[in-house]
Amino acid sequence: MVGYFEIPVNDMHRAKMFYETVFAIKVAVHDLGGLVMGWFPRDSEKKEASGSLVKHEMYATSETAGPLVYFSCQDVAIELSRVVDAGGKVLKQKTEIGGGQGFMGLLLDSEGNRIAVHSQT
């Protein structure tokens, strides 16, 4: 049911570098008349939600408030191993969810947002 998400940022360059480093991706930054967005890559062949980083006065970062976005990955441990060097903090190491639901981990991004990662292995 999730179609799109936005993650607030205070410093677009810093946030772009963080997400590119942790997830080994490229973020495309666009200034839309004062609303600065960093678009995550999207594979049009896959049915997955897309999203972006957003810098604007209407958006506020939070470690505890609001929804928790889960990023899918091959192995939670790989992304978590990149977090500290990218300027973030690991809040919860790779943890088995149980019931065959895979593994998860929690991190604080470079902007102070709580983000989760999920993998089946």
Backbone as a ProteinNet text record, in pm:
[ID]
protein_1_A
[PRIMARY]
MVGYFEIPVNDMHRAKMFYETVFAIKVAVHDLGGLVMGWFPRDSEKKEASGSLVKHEMYATSETAGPLVYFSCQDVAIELSRVVDAGGKVLKQKTEIGGGQGFMGLLLDSEGNRIAVHSQT
[TERTIARY]
80.2	0	84.6	209.7	294.4	334.9	308.4	340.7	459.7	481.2	587.9	616.8	740.9	776.6	875.6	879.6	974	1043.1	1173.6	1253.3	1307.4	1271.9	1319.1	1470.5	1532.9	1675.7	1702.5	1811.7	1856.9	1964.7	2045.6	2157.6	2151.3	2106.7	2086.4	2216.1	2324.4	2451.8	2494.2	2488.5	2526.7	2435.5	2305	2209.9	2231.1	2253	2278.4	2399.9	2507.8	2630	2604.3	2527.2	2496.1	2423	2313.7	2233.6	2307.8	2385.3	2464.5	2569.4	2630	2732.3	2672.8	2568	2509.3	2446.4	2374	2300.2	2366.8	2484.5	2557.6	2467.4	2407.6	2316.5	2356.2	2285.4	2300.2	2166.6	2172.8	2055.3	2060.1	1952.8	1945.3	1877.4	1950.6	1898.2	1838.5	1718.3	1646.6	1589.8	1608.6	1550.7	1423.5	1310.6	1181	1124.8	1192.9	1147.7	1153.3	1261.6	1276.4	1251.1	1183.7	1165.4	1274.4	1374.7	1487.7	1463.8	1466.6	1439.3	1557	1587.1	1688.2	1617.7	1598.8	1520.5	1603.4	1547.5	1610.8	1591.4	1686.3	1669.7	1549.6	1487.3	1368.7	1376.4	1344.5	1338.9	1193.4	1162.6	1023.3	968.9	1055.9	1013	963.7	1003.6	966.4	849	766.5	655.3	703.3	762.7	814	784.8	778.3	756.6	881.8	863.8	976.6	971.3	1079.3	1082.7	1194.9	1203	1306.4	1342.3	1458.6	1498.5	1435.4	1395.2	1329.9	1383.1	1425.4	1469.3	1375.5	1304.1	1210.8	1171.4	1134.1	1097.6	977.1	893.2	776	813	934.1	975	1069.8	1048.9	1135.2	1183.5	1311.4	1366.7	1324.8	1325.8	1290.2	1348.3	1400.6	1452.4	1341.8	1230.6	1125.9	985.2	957.1	819.8	796.9	673.1	636.1	658.7	627.1	640.7	786.5	805.6	938.6	949.1	1041.5	1061.9	1160.2	1123.3	1210.3	1264.8	1397.3	1461.2	1494.9	1455.8	1489.5	1634	1701.5	1839.9	1869	1985	2023	2055.7	2128.4	2169.5	2182.7	2098.7	2096.4	2236.1	2316.5	2450.1	2539.4	2523.5	2607.2	2578.5	2451.9	2416.5	2451.9	2424.3	2457.2	2607.1	2688.9	2833.9	2885.2	2805.4	2845.8	2794.9	2704.2	2632.6	2724.4	2807.4	2891.3	2987.5	3055.7	3148.9	3078	2948.4	2871.7	2814.5	2835.7	2788.8	2663.1	2623.1	2503	2536.8	2436.2	2451.9	2363.7	2417.2	2337.9	2261.9	2129.5	2045.4	2014.2	2003.6	1974.9	2045.8	2134.2	2206.7	2109.3	2158.4	2078.3	2009	1877.5	1795.1	1694.5	1682.7	1583.9	1444.3	1353	1216.7	1137.1	1160.4	1086.6	974.6	923.5	811	843.6	971.1	1009.7	1004.9	1000.7	989.7	1123.9	1234.3	1365.8	1429.3	1508	1588.8	1568.1	1592.4	1580.4	1691.9	1712.6	1805.4	1757.5	1797.2	1757.9	1881.8	1868.2	1979.6	1928	2018.1	1991.7	2071.1	2004.9	2077.4	2154.6	2221.7	2304.6	2222.8	2091.2	2004	1926.5	1939.2	1867.5	1736.6	1716	1595.6	1620.9	1523.9	1528.4	1482.4	1565.5	1539.7	1563.6	1490.2	1508.3	1555.1	1622.2	1659.9	1605.2	1571.8	1512.6	1570.6	1597.1	1641.4	1587.4	1584.6	1539.8	1652.9	1777.5	1892	1974.3
-120.5	0	127.2	119.4	238.9	269.7	391.1	430.7	523.5	605.4	705.7	749.7	786.7	838.2	952.7	1039.4	1150.5	1152.1	1172.6	1178.6	1319.8	1389.9	1527.2	1532.7	1638.4	1659.8	1805.3	1828.1	1964	2009.1	1916.1	1944	1841.3	1883.6	1789.9	1722.4	1797.1	1736.6	1627.2	1656.7	1558.7	1435.7	1457.4	1346.3	1263.4	1330.1	1260.4	1169.4	1220.3	1141	1023.2	1044.9	938.5	823.3	852.2	748	680.8	757.8	697.4	601.9	638.2	553.8	428.6	443.2	329.5	229.2	276.8	186.7	163.9	223.7	207.6	240.2	358.8	405.9	547.6	604.4	744.7	815.3	930.4	1012.5	1133.4	1157.6	1269.6	1388.1	1499.4	1616.7	1715.4	1765.5	1861.3	1971.6	2097.5	2211.5	2250.7	2230.7	2259.1	2388.2	2497.3	2627.9	2642.9	2600.1	2611.9	2482.8	2389.6	2255.6	2169.6	2133.3	2057.1	1909.6	1829.5	1686.7	1605.1	1498.7	1402.8	1272.4	1242.6	1126.5	999	897.8	766.9	700	614	543.6	449.6	431.4	345.7	257.6	131.9	36.8	25.5	78.8	79.8	-61.2	-160.5	-298.9	-363	-307	-363.9	-288	-358.6	-295.5	-262.6	-145.8	-102.5	45.6	88.5	229.6	307.9	428.3	516.7	627.2	701.9	807.3	904.8	1002.7	1103.8	1167	1229.4	1317.1	1452.1	1526.6	1655	1760.5	1874.4	1988.6	2105.1	2144.1	2257	2293.3	2416.1	2462.7	2389.6	2329	2255.2	2118.8	2070.1	1936.5	1943.8	1853.2	1846.5	1703.4	1688.8	1556.2	1510.8	1378.2	1326.7	1188.2	1168.1	1037.8	946.4	1004.7	924.1	944.6	1057.9	1087.2	1044.4	1017.1	987.7	844.2	813.3	677.1	631	501.9	442.3	379.3	427.7	377.2	260.7	148.6	30.7	23.6	17.6	-1	-149	-209.3	-348.9	-356.9	-465.3	-486.4	-636.1	-673.5	-814.7	-871	-793.1	-836.3	-713.8	-702.3	-588.3	-554.9	-656.9	-635.1	-551.4	-565	-489.1	-339.7	-301.3	-159.3	-103.2	-178.4	-130.3	-109.5	-187.8	-173.5	-43.4	22.9	148.1	272.9	256.5	369	467	419.8	508.5	588.8	523.5	594.8	698.4	678	771.7	887.4	884.4	994.7	966.2	840.9	804	723.6	661.7	583.4	459.2	343.8	221.2	217.2	207.1	201.5	57.9	-31.2	-172.7	-255.8	-343.9	-431.6	-530.5	-603.8	-703	-796	-803.4	-881.1	-963.9	-1091.4	-1175.8	-1134.9	-1120.6	-1080.8	-1199.8	-1316.8	-1436.5	-1466	-1587	-1626.4	-1625.4	-1638.8	-1638.1	-1501.9	-1395.1	-1259.3	-1192.9	-1264.7	-1209.6	-1136.2	-1033.7	-960.1	-810.3	-737.3	-591.4	-528.8	-400.2	-320.4	-177.2	-98.7	42.2	130	244.3	338.7	481.5	569.3	712.7	768.7	835.3	886.8	1013.7	1071.1	1189.4	1311.4	1306.4	1420.1	1404.6	1289.5	1266.6	1192	1127	1047.7	901.5	838.7	694.7	624.3	532.4	457.4	309.7	221.2	77.3	12.5	-101.6	-182.8	-323.9	-392.7	-525.4	-614.6	-740.1	-841	-976.4	-1068.6	-1204.6	-1289.3	-1250.3	-1327.2	-1246.5
0	0	0	42.6	41.8	-101.5	-144.7	-280.6	-289.1	-184.5	-188.2	-46.1	-18.7	113	98.6	198.1	202.1	338	335.7	457.8	471.9	580.3	600.1	620.6	569.3	590.1	623.5	695	725.9	628.6	581.8	492.1	378.7	261.5	150.9	109	101.7	60	157.8	285.5	388.2	381.8	370.6	363.9	238.1	125.5	-1	14	70.7	89.9	183.7	289.3	384.9	314.9	246.6	183.7	67.7	-6.9	-114.2	-57.8	54.2	116.1	178.3	257.3	328.3	232.7	131.6	43	-93	-114.8	-240.7	-360.6	-355.4	-460.2	-501.2	-596.9	-635.5	-611.3	-546	-518.7	-612	-686.4	-780.6	-712.3	-695.8	-625.8	-725.6	-690.8	-774.3	-685.9	-727.8	-657.5	-731.1	-664.8	-725.7	-667.2	-695.1	-647.6	-496.7	-435	-290.4	-214.9	-277.4	-221.7	-284.6	-204.6	-257.5	-228.4	-335	-321.2	-371.8	-299.5	-340.8	-370.8	-498.1	-539.1	-531.6	-463.2	-458.5	-594.2	-634.9	-762.6	-756.1	-869.7	-875.3	-997.9	-981.4	-1091.7	-1134.7	-1252.2	-1298.5	-1321.9	-1329.5	-1349.5	-1219.2	-1105.3	-976.1	-916.6	-844	-773.5	-633.1	-619.2	-490.7	-472.4	-350.2	-321.7	-357.3	-404	-427.1	-322.3	-314.6	-214.9	-239.8	-150.3	-165.5	-31.6	-31.9	77.1	46.2	149	125.8	222.2	164.9	246.2	219.2	322.6	314.6	456.6	478.5	613.3	672.1	589.2	637.7	696.7	670.3	711.7	831.3	927.5	1045.7	1066.1	1097.1	1123.5	1263	1285.7	1417.6	1440	1560.4	1599.8	1650.4	1693	1756.3	1701.4	1641.2	1597.7	1453.4	1420.7	1283.2	1242.6	1116.7	1065.4	1061.8	1061.2	1049.3	910.6	830	694.8	699.8	636.8	625.5	483.4	470.5	341.4	325.3	213.5	184.9	138	176.2	134.9	132.8	82.2	75.2	212.8	294.5	427.6	516.6	616	707.8	760.5	787.3	844.2	752.7	622.1	528	539.6	531.2	541.2	679	783.8	918.7	935.8	867.6	879.8	819.7	737.3	671.5	743.3	837.5	897.9	971.4	1060.6	1142.7	1056.3	961.9	874.4	787.4	762.2	680.2	762.4	894.9	979.1	1057.5	1065.4	1140.2	1264.1	1321.4	1443.6	1433.2	1470.9	1473.6	1605.4	1597.4	1716.6	1757.4	1659.9	1686.7	1580.9	1625.4	1534.4	1469.2	1372.2	1300.7	1400.4	1390.5	1482.8	1404.1	1440.2	1374.6	1420.1	1325.4	1356.4	1408.7	1349.5	1388.7	1291.7	1300.1	1215.4	1067.8	1031.5	891.1	825.1	905.4	851.9	824.9	848.7	817.3	933.1	897.8	995.1	978.7	1086.1	1081.2	1162.7	1140.2	1218	1216	1316.1	1323.8	1321.5	1256.8	1252	1260.6	1296.6	1296.5	1180.5	1086.2	970.4	1006.3	909.5	933.4	973.1	952.1	981.2	1111	1176.6	1301.3	1285.3	1170.8	1147.1	1180.5	1244.7	1271.5	1144.5	1094	971.7	1001.9	936.4	955.9	825.9	840.2	726	748.1	637.9	646.5	538.3	574.1	477	518	423.6	452.8	509.2	485.9	536.5	634.9
[MASK]
+++++++++++++++++++++++++++++++++++++++++++++++++++++++++++++++++++++++++++++++++++++++++++++++++++++++++++++++++++++++++

